Amino acid sequence: MSAPAVRRMRWWDIPAVMTIEESVFPSTAWTPAQFWSELAQDDRAYFVTEVDGRVVAYGGVMVRPPTADIQTIAVEPEHHGRGIARDLLARLLTAAETGRCTEVLLEVRADNAQAIALYDAAGFTVIARRSAYYGPGEDALIMRRRGS
Ligand SMILES: CC(C)(COP(=O)(O)OP(=O)(O)OC[C@H]1O[C@@H](n2cnc3c(N)ncnc32)[C@H](O)[C@@H]1OP(=O)(O)O)[C@@H](O)C(=O)NCCC(=O)NCCS
């Protein structure tokens, strides 16, 4: 198995990204049109991670200085726990810094322990909780990372 390699996401990655999207977000998956729209916007930076020439993860950030917003990040389940999200997130944070953002925000489901641990390890802290943000009983945490 080759080492994971991160590169810019392109439109032809959308089918592979959709396969992962539908497996990790079964009830809230974005549509291909949403990914097309994201890739079309100048203030977005999207990346994919490949292993053996196959896309196994993706992530994107909106860069609007002074603030950047993590739009999404996901890893194919069979590749969890290998540091792939950590490396992708680092790439998103570099894109935010390069775009002169001094803070990065994100929303995460309050019950998504793996993602919260990922963000916590990268220096994000919880700044707000939005009750029923994703539906009844499904709260969101707003997390922020300041500086570079
Ligand atoms: C959250 C997610 C992206 C993590 O991807 P991953 O590649 O498995 O994560 P990594 O291996 O890079 O782990 C990085 C850090 O995240 C945390 N983490 C990841 N998985 C974890 C788990 N199962 N339990 C506890 N902490 C975990 C740890 O802090 C870890 O650092 P460590 O290995 O030094 O302890 C992945 O579980 C996923 O795709 N989930 C479904 C989609 C999703 O929820 N995306 C986030 C939406 S906001």
The ligand as a Gaussian input file, in Angstrom:
#p B3LYP/6-31G(d) Opt

LIG

0 1
 C      -13.315000      12.219000      11.947000
 C      -12.478000      11.565000      10.841000
 C      -12.350000      12.548000       9.672000
 C      -11.092000      11.210000      11.409000
 O      -10.333000      10.653000      10.329000
 P       -9.047000       9.732000      10.599000
 O       -8.220000       9.748000       9.357000
 O       -9.476000       8.409000      11.120000
 O       -8.304000      10.517000      11.772000
 P       -6.736000      10.481000      12.048000
 O       -6.245000       9.072000      11.980000
 O       -6.043000      11.499000      11.209000
 O       -6.693000      10.943000      13.569000
 C       -6.249000      12.251000      13.921000
 C       -6.684000      12.529000      15.347000
 O       -8.109000      12.540000      15.421000
 C       -8.520000      11.952000      16.653000
 N       -9.250000      10.708000      16.373000
 C       -9.489000      10.197000      15.158000
 N      -10.215000       9.041000      15.285000
 C      -10.433000       8.872000      16.599000
 C      -11.115000       7.889000      17.362000
 N      -11.746000       6.833000      16.796000
 N      -11.144000       8.023000      18.695000
 C      -10.536000       9.067000      19.297000
 N       -9.864000      10.030000      18.627000
 C       -9.817000       9.926000      17.295000
 C       -7.258000      11.688000      17.440000
 O       -6.948000      12.867000      18.168000
 C       -6.245000      11.486000      16.346000
 O       -4.935000      11.747000      16.717000
 P       -4.019000      10.543000      17.333000
 O       -4.021000       9.445000      16.341000
 O       -2.674000      11.189000      17.481000
 O       -4.653000      10.160000      18.617000
 C      -13.128000      10.233000      10.359000
 O      -13.514000       9.482000      11.489000
 C      -14.320000      10.414000       9.447000
 O      -14.180000      10.514000       8.227000
 N      -15.534000      10.422000      10.038000
 C      -16.757000      10.560000       9.249000
 C      -16.882000      11.942000       8.658000
 C      -16.890000      13.015000       9.717000
 O      -17.466000      12.869000      10.786000
 N      -16.232000      14.139000       9.392000
 C      -16.154000      15.297000      10.273000
 C      -17.360000      16.143000      10.084000
 S      -17.246000      17.644000      11.058000

